[in-house]
Amino acid sequence: MSFPQPTNLLTPYFHPTTACFVDDNESFLTGLDMVLPRYMRSIAFFDPSQALEFVNRPPATPALADRAFQVTNRKGTDFAFDLDVIEQEIRQVQRFSRISVVFVDYSMPTIDGLEFCESITDRSIGRVLLTGVADEKTAVAAFNAGIIDRFISKSHPRATQDLTEFSVSMQHEYFKAQCLQMKRTLALSGVSFLDDPEIAEFVHRLMEERGFCEYYLLDEPPGLMLVTPQGSVAQLLILSAEECAAQLAFARQHGAPWMARRRLERGTHVGYFLEGVESYDISGGEPYPWAQLIHRAQTLGASNWRVALIEQPAVPIDYSEAETSYNGFVAGS
């Protein structure tokens, strides 16, 4: 079993999803959880009609990529983008039930696999056709026509490996399709680290090493919120050279201690500064906690991004780890 491998980009958010399998061969469906990625739930159907009704059922909550855009005029022609909606997604336990990929057998009663794939209404869902030896020419033609995204020959020695790899790649493609407009909007507002290959590689490696299974874009300070299957949260600060320079100017302006300024100047640390500095150290009040808000950072290659991982940050989100985490979802499903 493996975690989704690094890609050359990041989407604004990522979380485990569900793979749907449609096949009238019970022996094939047995043990699918043993070959899927660690953090991917599966659901199986013997009846293609029931499966299609399930896959095309409107979700109880609109997709996050849709909820992030709010109509701002009566004509419905102007929209505002609400970045805060992204981090609030960890309160939505049903996020894990979203179907990102469907594996469907070509030869089935009442409806064949190609008809099934053509009937899927959400085009961001990946479509993988399961074939026999005699069906491969049909599968190639369907792939070239854009009806399916991949196909797997059940009799091929690589069938299990292909199933695992396609589950991973289709999950990434699902979020890429879902977040297309969101990424365009973020690019216009100056969020560029999502498309940096060095950042993407670092984030995926960090997730695999530390056991995170989902992430969400944050704005101030810029970076990602990382979440474990148990629901524990960490924060990854990701700052450009310009943003680091702005932090140093902030520290100088507000009279930060010499050591804090020195660490920011040398680039060994970055800050996670709180708002309202003026409310500190007035009339004998509490001093600003510079030491606690300076975090050791590392620089990533030629891009000069500075990144710092903050364990157990203060998360201003009211959510239940036991109920809305991935493990909580699996336990309740």
N, C-alpha and C positions, 0 to 999 in steps of 0.2 A: 504494500500500500504506500502511496506517496502523496505529498502535498503538491498542489499545483505549482508547476515549475515557473521560473522567472520568465517574463516577457519583456519586450522593449518599451513597455509603457505601463502606467497605472491608470485605473479608472478612479473617479472620485470616491467610490466606495466598493467594497467587495465583502461578500459573506457566503457561507455555505448555502447550497441550493439543493434541489431534488432532481434526480434523474428518473424518468418514466420509461418502463420497459413494457412492450406489447408483443406477446408471443403466445401461441397456443401449445408450446412445448414446455411442459412443466419442469422437465429435467434441466433445461437451459436456464430457467429463472431461479433455480435453486442455488443458493450460495452467492448471489450477486454482490452482497455486501462485503464479501471477502476480497473482491477484486476492484471495487470502486475506491476512489481516493478516500483518505481517512475521514474527511469532513464533507461527505456527500451522502445524503439520504436517498434511498430508492423506493419506488412504488411500482408494483407489477400488476398487469392485467392480462387475463386470458381472452377476454371479450373485447375486440377492437372498437365496437360501438360504445361500450361503457368507457373505454379509455379515451376516445375522442371527445366524448361529452365532458369528461373530467379535465382534460387538457385545455379545452376551449371555454371552460367555466370562468366567468369574470371573477377576478380576485375580490375578496372582501374589502381590501384596501388598495387603492390605486398604486401603481408603481412609484417608488421614491423619485425617480427621474421626472415623473409628471407632477407629483406633489410639490416639488421644489419651485415650480413656476406658478405664480399667482396672477390671475387676470386683474388688471388695474383700471380698466375702463368698461363702460356699459356695452360697447360694441364688441368687446372681446378681442381687440386687436393689439392691445398693449399688455405686456407681462413684466412682472418683477421676479427676480431670482432670489430665493431665500436660502442662503447657505446653511443656516442653523438647522434646517429640516434634516440635513444629512446626519448629523450626530445624534439627533433624536430617534433615528431608526432603530437603535438598540432596544427601544421600548416595544418594538413591534415583533412579537414572537413569531408571527406567521411569515416573516421574511424568509425563513428557511424552507417554507413549503413551496416557494415559487419554482416552477419547472424551468430548468435551463436547457435541457436536452432530452430528446425522445429517441429511444432505440426501438425500431419497429421491424418485425419480421415481414419479409416480402410476401410469402405465401400464407395467407390466412383466409378463413371462410368469411363470407359476406362482403369483405372489403380487403383489397390487397394493400401492401405497405406503401406503394406510391400514392394511391388514392388517399390513404390516411395522411401522408405528409402534405399533400396538396390541400387538405382540409384543415390544417392547423392555422388558426387565425392570427396568432402572435408570431410574426416573422422573426423576432429576435430569439425564439426558441430553436436550438440546434436540432437537425433532423438526420438521424443515422439509420440507414437501411441495413437490415440483417439478411443475408442472401445465402442461397445454396450455390453449388458450382454452376448449375444451368442458368442462374439468374444474373451472372456477373455482367454480361453484355448489356442487359437491361439497366443494371445499376450504373454502369459507366455513362450510358445515355442520359439517365435521370440526373446524374451529377453534372454533366455538361449543360443540361437544360436548367439547372438551378433548382430542381425539385427537392434534391437532398444535398446535405453538406458533406457527408462522408458515407462510406458503405463498408461493411465488414463481412467477409466470407466466413461463415460458421465453421467450415471444415479446414480453414487455414491454420497452420501451426501458431501464427501470431494473433489469432482471434482474441484471446484474453488480454494480451498486451495492447492490442489496438483499442479494445473496449475501454481499458483504463486510460490510455493516452487521449482518446477522443473525449472521454468524460471531462478530463482536465481542460483540453483546448476549447471545447464547446462551452464550458462554464465561463472561461475568459471571454469568449466571443459574445456570449449572452450579455455580460455587463458592458462590453464595448458598444454593442448595439443599443442597449438601454440608455447609455450615458452620452451618446453622440452629441446631442444638442447641449447638454449640460457642460461638456468639455469645451465646446465652442464658446459658450458664455464665459466660462472660467478663464479661457485663454485671453479673451478681450479684457478681462479685469486684472491680468498680470500673473495669474497662477500658472507657472511654467514647469515646476518640478515633476508634475505628473507624466510629462513626456520625455524625461531624462532617463536614458537607459541605465545609468549608474545608480540613480535613485531607485529605479524599479528592481534592479538586481539586489541592491542592499536591503530593500524592504522585504522581498520574498525570502532572502536568506535569513533575515532576522525573524520572520514569522516561523520559518521551519525550525530554527535553532531554539527559539523561545516558546514555541507552541501556540502562537497566536493563529486564529483561524478567520478573522475578519478585521477590516479596517475602514475608517471613515475620515473624510477630509475635514480639517479644522482651519479656521481663519486666523484667529488672534490668540497666541502667535501661530504662524503658519506651520502646518504639519499634518500628522495623522493620529487618530485615536485607534489604538490596537486593542483587540479584545480576545481573550482566551475562550476555549469551549466552556469553561466554568463561569464566565462572565466577568472575570477580573480585567481591569482596564489599565493600560499604560499609554503614555503620550510621547510621540516622536516629533521633536521639533526639527524643522527643515528650513533653514534660513539661507538666503543668497548673501553674497558679499555686501550688497547694498543694504539689506535688512540688518546685517551684523553691524554695519557702520551706523545705522540709525539707532541701534541699541546702545552703542558706545556713546553717541551724542546724547541720548536719553540719560545715561548714567552720569555723564559729566554735568549735564544741565541740572540734575537733581542732587548733586553732591554725594555721589556714591563713594564709599571708602576706596583708598588707593589700591588695595588688593583686587577688588571687584573690577575697577577700571583697567588694571594691568592685565587681568585674565581676558577681558573682552578685547583689549588691544592686541594681545598676542594670538588671539583666535583659538585658544585652548578651551574656552568656555563660551556659552551663549546664555542669554537671560530669558526667564519666563516671568516677565514683569507684570505686576498688578496695576490696575488703574487707580487713580486717586492718590498719587504720591503726596500731593499737597496736604492731605488729611493726616499724614504721619508727622511726628516730631514737631508738633505745634503745641506751644504752651506746656511743654513737658510730657507730651503724649508719647505713644509707643513709636520707637524708631522704625524706619522702613527696613524690612528684612532682606537686605541685599544678599547676605551670605546664603540664605536658604533658596534664593531665586536665581543663583548662578549655577549652571550645570556644565559638567565636563562634556566637550564635544569632539568630534572627529571631522576631518575634511575629506570629502570624496573626490579623489582624482582631479582631472583638469577642470571639472565644472566648478570646483571650489565651494560646493554646498557644504554647510556645516550642520551636522546632525547630532542630536542628543536625545537619549531615551530617558524619560522620567517615569520611574516606577510609582504606582499608586498615586497619581495626581489627584487634585481636587476636581471631581467631576460634577458639574452643576446640572445633573440629569437625574431625575427621580425614576429609578427603574429597579426591577427585582432581578438580581443575578440568578436566583434559583429558578425563576419562572420564564425569563426571556432570554436566557443564554442558550447556546446550541445544545448543551447537555440537558438543560431543562426541557427544551423542545423535544429532543429524542426520547426522554423519559416519559413525556406526556403524550407521545404519539403512538 
